[in-house]
Amino acid sequence: MEEVAAVLEKVPERGAETFREAVQSLLFFFEFFRLCGNWSGLGRLDRMLGGYLEQDLREKRITLEEARELLAHFWIKGTEWKGLQRGSGDAQHYQNVILGGVDRSGRDVTNPVTHLILDIVEELHISDFPIAVRVNAQTGDAMFSRIAEIQRQGGGIVSIYNEPVVLKALERFGYPDEEAVEFTNDGCWEVIIPGRTFFSYRPFDALRIFQEVLFRCPGSPSFEAFYELYLKELRGCIRKFDREIATAFSRGEGRFGTPGSLLSLFVENCIASARNYGAGGPVYTVFATHAGGLPDVANELFLLKKLVFEEKRLTLEEVVDLLRRNWEGAERLREEIRRKYRLYGNDSAEPDAMLKRLVEDYAGIAGEQHETGGVLRPVGISTFGRELEFASGKKATLSGRFAGEVLAANLSPSPGSDLEGPSAVVKSFCKVDFTRISNGCPLDLKFHASALSGKEGGRKLAALLKTFLSLGGFYLQVDVVDPDMLRDAQKHPERYPNLSVRISGWSARFVTLAPEWQEMVIRRTEQRF
């Protein structure tokens, strides 16, 4: 207690000199932000703390075991921030931790803190701190195996960024190299420059826009003409967002409202510019456009092209009639379409090419306006769990889905439509040029626990992580679950108090999820297409 008291008398006011002091100082700042109603990801914890630990180890002021104990207490302390949030469970507190990657000199920042954190996560299996490891071509096999081993245990606690792709995307958007290399995330995987950024985003459902165009279209002479109609509507929607954002920021509105005093003290340039955090004070004020539903739009476009314009089995009017009737009286045709055509996520050339084209056209449209009134406008792709919200009022689809079904999350295949295994999903996803999606785009992979059992399962998963890196993916989050266990947890929640599952950019204890969220997680895991 005397040692603790001595540390408390010193930090954070007089600055940390030892690892213990650095951890305590970090916790003070973190708690202070929370108590003032602000939140922020923690960022590259190993980069912040690694130098303190290495110096203490050299000077024999601490052992690795003692350092591990301090970090473990930090992790346990983080679970105090709990409570259900909008039906999406606990643990959604954006306490994101980034590990690894390179610094401004190109040196790998991996250090003893990196390995201690991974050890602690494996031992405690606490999901409140989602972890993303920045990997690159220099990342060793041992690190990939370590990540895979933790992922194999379920909970979706550890994910990966493909660092070279992220850096190219940030540089292409216009961030200076020396700032881009310090990237971290905001709440889930949205990429930002830490300590210099106000961030918010505008999500929308691209499939809803597609269905509005389809249902009012009297006919079209060609697929290309129809596709241009859709892009025109998409462009109009995004330009409307631009106008809304310009108006909001001109009035000084922001994500946290005003005054945002605490963040204004700590985020660079707010004091110098005499403007608060939510009113353009930071170096970068960022409001990203985020599309959801793109995999399902690509599937619909692919099937329209095949069934209406190439094979001429249906007219556009007949398609609209089928979907208005929610496939009533056309079950045989619905089943035939589902059996005959492979959709996005199966490493199939045509649907994957449609998705690639759609994503890159969306990125081009959203990127036409680099900034709006001084507000940067990067491009992202996400649903962040909104696929449940998007399902409400959604019409039936040509891919055989009934009205109101929960469809694709982020840029992942629609539930159950990936029939060729995870390697095919990764190949399909990685055909997109993600250097144009500078704010981030995730792939969600769900595995049945039996598929990754034993050492061989860990080896296969590590190989898949390396494949994702080599093929140019952006961000990968993996969860290993057993649908039967999840069903049992619904019936007997008292048996599974710590059963964690990946939701979107965060994990949550399954039993704290609202029933509709639980069903969404289970359906994303089961192959029922």
C-alpha positions in Angstrom: 0.0 0.0 0.0 2.9 2.4 0.7 4.3 1.7 -2.8 0.9 2.4 -4.3 0.5 5.6 -2.3 4.0 6.8 -3.4 3.0 6.3 -7.1 -0.3 8.1 -6.6 1.5 11.1 -5.2 3.6 11.4 -8.3 1.5 10.6 -11.4 0.2 11.9 -13.6 1.1 15.4 -12.4 4.9 14.9 -12.4 5.2 12.4 -15.2 6.0 8.6 -15.1 9.5 7.3 -14.9 8.9 3.6 -14.3 6.6 1.0 -15.8 4.4 0.9 -12.7 4.0 4.7 -12.8 3.3 4.6 -16.5 0.5 2.1 -16.1 -1.0 4.0 -13.2 -0.8 7.3 -15.1 -2.5 5.8 -18.1 -5.3 4.4 -15.9 -5.8 7.8 -14.3 -6.2 9.5 -17.7 -8.5 6.7 -18.9 -10.8 6.9 -15.8 -10.8 10.7 -16.0 -12.0 10.7 -19.6 -14.7 8.1 -18.7 -16.0 10.0 -15.7 -16.3 13.2 -17.8 -18.5 11.3 -20.3 -16.0 11.0 -23.0 -14.7 7.8 -24.6 -11.7 7.0 -26.7 -9.8 3.9 -27.8 -6.6 3.4 -25.9 -4.4 3.1 -29.0 -1.0 1.4 -29.3 -0.5 0.3 -25.7 2.7 -1.5 -26.3 4.2 1.5 -28.0 3.2 3.7 -25.1 4.4 1.4 -22.3 7.1 -0.7 -24.0 10.0 1.7 -23.3 9.2 1.9 -19.6 9.2 -1.8 -19.2 12.3 -2.4 -21.2 14.2 0.1 -19.1 12.9 -1.3 -15.9 13.9 -4.8 -17.0 17.4 -3.6 -17.9 17.8 -1.9 -14.5 16.2 -4.9 -12.7 13.5 -2.7 -11.1 10.8 -5.2 -12.1 10.4 -8.8 -13.4 8.2 -9.9 -16.3 5.9 -11.6 -13.9 5.4 -8.5 -11.8 4.8 -6.5 -15.0 2.3 -9.1 -16.1 0.5 -8.7 -12.8 0.2 -5.0 -13.2 -1.2 -5.2 -16.7 -3.6 -7.9 -15.6 -5.0 -5.6 -12.9 -5.4 -2.9 -15.6 -7.4 -5.4 -17.7 -9.6 -6.5 -14.8 -10.2 -2.8 -13.8 -11.6 -2.2 -17.3 -14.5 -4.6 -16.8 -16.0 -2.1 -14.3 -17.3 -0.1 -17.2 -20.3 -2.2 -17.9 -24.0 -2.0 -18.7 -26.3 -2.9 -21.6 -26.1 -0.6 -24.6 -29.0 -0.4 -27.1 -29.5 -4.2 -27.0 -26.0 -4.9 -28.2 -24.7 -6.2 -24.9 -22.0 -5.1 -22.5 -18.3 -4.7 -23.3 -19.2 -2.1 -25.9 -17.0 0.7 -24.4 -14.5 1.3 -27.2 -11.5 0.5 -25.0 -9.7 -0.5 -28.1 -6.1 -1.6 -27.9 -3.7 -1.6 -30.9 -0.6 -3.7 -30.8 2.5 -4.0 -33.0 3.3 -2.4 -36.4 6.1 0.0 -37.3 7.1 3.4 -36.0 8.1 6.5 -38.1 11.6 5.0 -38.7 10.1 1.7 -40.0 11.1 -0.1 -36.8 8.8 -2.8 -35.5 7.4 -1.6 -32.1 6.7 -5.2 -30.9 8.2 -5.5 -27.4 7.6 -7.4 -24.1 4.4 -5.5 -23.4 3.0 -6.8 -26.7 3.5 -10.4 -25.6 2.4 -9.8 -22.0 -0.9 -8.4 -23.3 -1.6 -11.4 -25.5 -0.7 -13.7 -22.6 -3.2 -11.9 -20.3 -6.0 -11.9 -22.9 -5.5 -15.6 -23.4 -5.5 -16.3 -19.7 -8.3 -14.0 -18.5 -10.4 -14.0 -21.8 -11.7 -10.6 -21.0 -13.5 -9.1 -24.0 -13.9 -5.6 -22.7 -10.7 -4.5 -24.5 -11.0 -5.4 -28.2 -7.4 -5.9 -29.5 -6.2 -5.3 -33.1 -2.7 -6.3 -34.1 -1.0 -4.5 -36.9 0.7 -7.1 -39.1 2.9 -6.8 -42.1 5.3 -8.8 -44.3 7.9 -8.7 -41.5 5.5 -10.2 -38.9 7.0 -13.6 -37.9 5.3 -17.0 -38.0 5.4 -17.1 -34.2 3.2 -13.9 -33.9 0.7 -15.2 -36.4 0.5 -18.5 -34.5 0.1 -16.6 -31.2 -2.8 -14.5 -32.6 -4.5 -17.6 -34.1 -4.2 -19.5 -30.9 -6.1 -16.8 -29.0 -8.7 -16.4 -31.8 -9.2 -20.2 -31.8 -10.5 -19.9 -28.2 -13.5 -17.8 -29.3 -14.9 -14.5 -28.2 -13.5 -12.5 -31.2 -11.2 -10.6 -28.9 -8.2 -10.3 -31.2 -8.3 -9.0 -34.8 -5.7 -7.9 -37.3 -5.0 -4.8 -39.5 -3.1 -5.3 -42.7 -0.7 -2.5 -42.0 0.8 -1.8 -45.5 -2.7 -1.6 -47.0 -3.9 0.8 -44.3 -0.9 3.0 -44.7 -1.3 3.1 -48.5 -5.0 4.1 -48.0 -4.2 6.9 -45.5 -1.4 8.2 -47.7 -3.6 8.1 -50.8 -6.3 10.1 -48.9 -3.6 12.7 -48.1 -2.3 12.2 -44.6 1.4 12.8 -44.3 3.5 9.6 -44.0 4.8 10.5 -40.6 1.2 10.8 -39.2 -0.3 7.9 -41.1 2.2 5.5 -39.6 0.8 6.3 -36.1 -2.7 5.3 -37.0 -5.1 3.8 -34.5 -8.9 3.2 -34.5 -11.8 5.2 -33.2 -14.5 3.0 -31.9 -14.3 -0.3 -33.9 -11.9 -0.3 -36.9 -12.4 3.2 -38.3 -8.9 4.4 -38.9 -7.8 7.8 -37.5 -4.7 9.8 -36.6 -4.6 9.6 -32.8 -4.5 12.8 -30.7 -5.3 15.0 -33.7 -8.8 13.9 -34.8 -12.4 14.6 -34.2 -14.2 11.6 -35.8 -17.8 10.8 -36.6 -19.5 9.0 -39.5 -22.7 8.8 -41.5 -23.9 5.3 -42.1 -26.5 4.3 -44.7 -28.0 1.2 -46.2 -27.0 0.9 -49.9 -29.5 -2.0 -50.4 -32.4 0.2 -49.5 -31.4 2.7 -52.2 -31.1 -0.2 -54.7 -34.6 -1.5 -53.8 -36.1 2.0 -54.2 -34.6 2.3 -57.7 -35.7 -1.2 -58.7 -39.3 -0.8 -57.4 -39.9 2.4 -59.2 -38.0 1.6 -62.4 -40.5 1.1 -65.3 -37.9 -0.8 -67.3 -34.4 -0.5 -68.7 -32.9 -1.1 -72.1 -29.7 -2.7 -70.6 -28.0 -3.7 -67.4 -25.6 -0.8 -67.8 -28.4 1.7 -68.0 -30.0 0.3 -64.9 -26.7 0.3 -63.1 -26.2 4.0 -64.0 -29.6 4.7 -62.5 -28.5 3.2 -59.3 -25.2 5.1 -59.2 -27.1 8.3 -59.9 -29.3 7.7 -56.9 -26.3 6.7 -54.7 -24.5 9.9 -55.7 -27.5 12.0 -54.8 -27.8 10.3 -51.4 -24.1 10.9 -50.6 -24.2 14.5 -51.8 -27.2 15.1 -49.5 -25.0 13.8 -46.6 -22.3 16.4 -47.6 -24.8 19.2 -47.4 -26.1 18.0 -44.0 -22.5 17.8 -42.6 -21.6 21.2 -43.9 -24.7 22.7 -42.3 -24.1 21.0 -39.0 -20.5 22.0 -38.6 -21.1 25.5 -39.7 -23.3 25.8 -36.6 -20.6 24.3 -34.4 -22.4 21.0 -33.8 -20.4 17.8 -33.3 -20.6 14.2 -32.2 -20.4 15.1 -28.5 -22.1 18.5 -28.8 -20.6 21.4 -27.1 -18.4 22.2 -25.3 -16.4 18.9 -25.3 -14.1 20.6 -22.8 -12.0 17.7 -21.7 -11.3 16.5 -25.3 -10.6 20.1 -26.2 -7.8 20.1 -23.6 -6.1 17.0 -24.9 -6.6 16.9 -28.6 -4.0 18.8 -30.5 -4.8 22.3 -31.9 -8.0 22.9 -30.0 -6.3 25.3 -27.6 -4.2 26.9 -30.3 -7.2 27.4 -32.5 -9.5 28.5 -29.6 -12.2 26.1 -31.0 -13.6 23.2 -29.1 -13.3 19.6 -30.1 -16.7 19.4 -31.8 -16.4 22.7 -33.7 -13.4 22.2 -35.8 -10.7 22.6 -33.2 -8.6 19.5 -33.8 -6.0 19.3 -36.6 -8.4 16.9 -38.4 -12.2 17.0 -38.2 -13.4 13.9 -40.0 -16.9 12.8 -41.0 -16.7 9.6 -42.9 -19.4 8.1 -45.2 -20.0 4.5 -44.4 -22.0 2.2 -46.7 -23.7 -1.0 -45.5 -25.4 -3.6 -47.6 -23.0 -3.6 -50.5 -22.6 -7.4 -50.6 -26.3 -7.8 -51.1 -26.5 -5.0 -53.7 -23.7 -6.8 -55.6 -25.6 -10.1 -55.4 -28.8 -8.4 -56.7 -27.0 -6.7 -59.5 -25.3 -10.0 -60.5 -28.6 -11.8 -60.6 -30.4 -9.1 -62.4 -27.7 -9.1 -65.1 -28.0 -12.9 -65.4 -31.7 -13.5 -65.2 -33.1 -10.4 -66.9 -30.5 -9.1 -69.3 -28.5 -12.2 -70.3 -30.7 -15.2 -69.9 -33.9 -13.2 -70.3 -35.8 -15.5 -68.0 -37.6 -12.6 -66.3 -38.4 -9.0 -67.1 -37.7 -6.2 -64.6 -41.5 -5.9 -64.1 -41.7 -9.6 -63.3 -38.8 -9.3 -60.8 -40.5 -6.4 -59.0 -43.8 -8.4 -58.9 -42.1 -11.5 -57.4 -40.4 -9.4 -54.7 -43.5 -7.4 -53.9 -45.3 -10.8 -53.4 -42.4 -11.9 -51.1 -41.9 -14.9 -53.4 -45.5 -16.1 -52.7 -46.4 -18.7 -55.3 -42.9 -18.9 -56.8 -41.1 -21.2 -54.3 -39.8 -23.4 -57.1 -38.1 -20.5 -58.9 -36.7 -19.2 -55.6 -35.1 -22.5 -54.8 -33.7 -22.9 -58.3 -32.0 -19.5 -58.1 -30.6 -20.3 -54.7 -29.2 -23.6 -56.0 -27.9 -22.5 -59.4 -26.0 -19.3 -58.7 -23.0 -18.8 -56.5 -23.0 -15.4 -54.9 -20.3 -13.1 -53.5 -18.0 -14.9 -51.0 -17.4 -18.1 -52.9 -14.4 -17.0 -55.0 -16.7 -17.0 -58.0 -15.5 -14.7 -60.7 -18.7 -12.9 -61.8 -20.3 -12.0 -58.5 -17.0 -11.1 -57.0 -16.3 -8.8 -60.0 -19.6 -7.2 -59.4 -18.8 -6.5 -55.8 -15.4 -5.1 -56.7 -16.9 -2.8 -59.3 -19.7 -1.7 -56.9 -17.3 -1.0 -54.0 -14.9 1.0 -56.2 -17.7 3.0 -57.8 -19.0 3.8 -54.4 -15.5 4.8 -53.3 -15.2 7.0 -56.3 -18.5 8.7 -55.7 -18.0 9.2 -52.0 -14.5 10.4 -52.6 -15.4 13.1 -55.1 -15.6 15.6 -52.3 -12.4 15.2 -50.3 -13.7 17.7 -47.7 -16.8 19.7 -46.9 -16.2 23.1 -45.4 -12.9 22.0 -43.8 -14.4 18.6 -42.7 -12.5 15.7 -44.2 -14.7 13.0 -45.9 -12.9 9.7 -46.1 -14.7 6.5 -47.2 -15.6 3.6 -45.1 -17.8 0.4 -45.2 -19.6 -0.9 -42.2 -22.9 -1.9 -40.6 -21.6 -1.9 -36.9 -24.5 -4.3 -36.1 -27.1 -2.1 -38.0 -27.9 -5.0 -40.3 -30.5 -5.8 -37.7 -31.9 -2.2 -38.0 -31.6 -2.3 -41.8 -33.8 -5.5 -41.9 -36.8 -3.6 -40.7 -38.9 -2.7 -43.7 -36.5 -4.4 -46.2 -38.2 -6.1 -49.2 -37.5 -9.5 -50.5 -34.4 -10.0 -52.7 -33.8 -11.7 -56.0 -31.2 -13.9 -54.2 -34.1 -15.6 -52.5 -34.3 -13.8 -49.2 -37.7 -13.0 -47.7 -38.7 -9.5 -46.6 -37.2 -8.5 -43.3 -34.4 -10.9 -43.2 -31.1 -9.9 -41.6 -28.5 -9.7 -44.4 -24.8 -9.0 -44.8 -22.7 -7.5 -42.1 -20.0 -5.0 -43.2 -18.5 -6.4 -46.4 -18.9 -10.0 -45.4 -21.1 -12.5 -47.4 -24.8 -12.6 -46.6 -25.4 -15.2 -43.8 -25.2 -18.7 -45.2 -24.4 -17.8 -48.8 -20.6 -18.6 -48.4 -20.7 -22.2 -49.3 -17.1 -22.8 -50.3 -15.4 -22.2 -47.0 -13.4 -19.4 -45.3 -10.5 -19.4 -47.9 -13.0 -18.6 -50.6 -14.5 -15.8 -48.5 -11.0 -14.3 -48.0 -10.2 -14.5 -51.7 -13.5 -12.9 -52.7 -13.1 -10.1 -50.2 -9.5 -9.4 -51.1 -10.3 -8.7 -54.8 -11.3 -5.2 -53.8 -8.8 -2.3 -53.8 -8.9 -1.3 -50.2 -6.4 1.6 -50.6 -9.5 3.5 -51.7 -11.4 2.8 -48.4 -9.2 4.9 -46.1 -11.6 4.9 -43.1 -11.7 1.1 -42.9 -13.5 -2.0 -44.0 -13.7 -5.3 -42.1 -14.2 -8.9 -43.0 -16.0 -11.0 -40.4 -15.2 -14.7 -40.3 -17.2 -17.1 -38.2 -15.9 -20.6 -37.5 -17.6 -23.6 -35.8 -15.4 -24.5 -32.8 -14.9 -28.1 -34.2 -13.3 -26.7 -37.4 -10.3 -25.3 -35.5 -9.7 -27.9 -32.8 -6.2 -29.0 -31.8 -2.8 -27.8 -33.0 -3.8 -28.4 -36.6 -6.7 -26.0 -36.3 -4.4 -23.3 -35.0 -1.9 -23.9 -37.8 -4.7 -23.6 -40.4 -6.0 -20.4 -38.9 -2.5 -18.9 -38.8 -2.1 -19.7 -42.5 -5.4 -18.0 -43.3 -4.3 -14.9 -41.5 -1.1 -14.8 -43.6 -3.2 -15.3 -46.8 -5.4 -12.4 -45.8 -2.2 -10.3 -45.5 -0.7 -11.4 -48.8 -3.9 -10.9 -50.8 -4.4 -7.3 -49.6 -7.3 -7.4 -47.2 -7.8 -4.4 -44.8 -9.1 -5.7 -41.4 -10.0 -9.2 -40.3 -12.0 -10.1 -37.3 -12.4 -13.8 -36.4 -14.8 -15.5 -34.0 -15.0 -19.2 -33.2 -18.4 -20.3 -31.8 -20.6 -23.3 -31.3 -24.2 -22.6 -32.4 -25.5 -25.4 -30.2 -23.7 -23.8 -27.2 -25.3 -20.4 -28.1 -28.7 -22.0 -28.2 -28.2 -23.6 -24.9 -27.0 -20.2 -23.5 -30.3 -18.7 -24.6 -32.2 -21.3 -22.5 -29.8 -21.4 -19.6 -28.0 -18.0 -19.3 -26.8 -18.7 -15.8 -24.5 -21.4 -17.1 -22.6 -19.0 -19.5 -22.0 -15.7 -17.7 -18.6 -15.1 -19.5 -19.4 -16.6 -23.0 -18.2 -13.8 -25.3 -19.0 -13.4 -29.0 -17.9 -10.9 -31.6 -20.7 -8.5 -32.6 -19.0 -6.0 -34.9 -16.0 -4.0 -33.9 -16.5 -5.1 -30.3 -17.2 -8.3 -28.4 -19.9 -8.8 -25.8 -21.0 -11.5 -23.3 -23.6 -13.4 -25.2 -26.2 -13.6 -22.4 -26.3 -9.7 -22.1 -27.4 -9.4 -25.7 -31.1 -8.6 -26.5 -32.8 -11.7 -28.0 -32.9 -10.3 -31.5 -29.1 -9.6 -31.3 -28.5 -13.2 -30.1 -30.4 -14.5 -33.1 -28.4 -12.4 -35.4 -25.2 -13.8 -34.0 -26.4 -17.4 -34.3 -27.7 -17.0 -37.9 -24.4 -15.5 -39.0 -22.8 -18.7 -37.8 -25.2 -21.3 -39.0 -25.2 -22.3 -42.7 -28.9 -22.1 -43.6 -28.9 -20.4 -47.0 
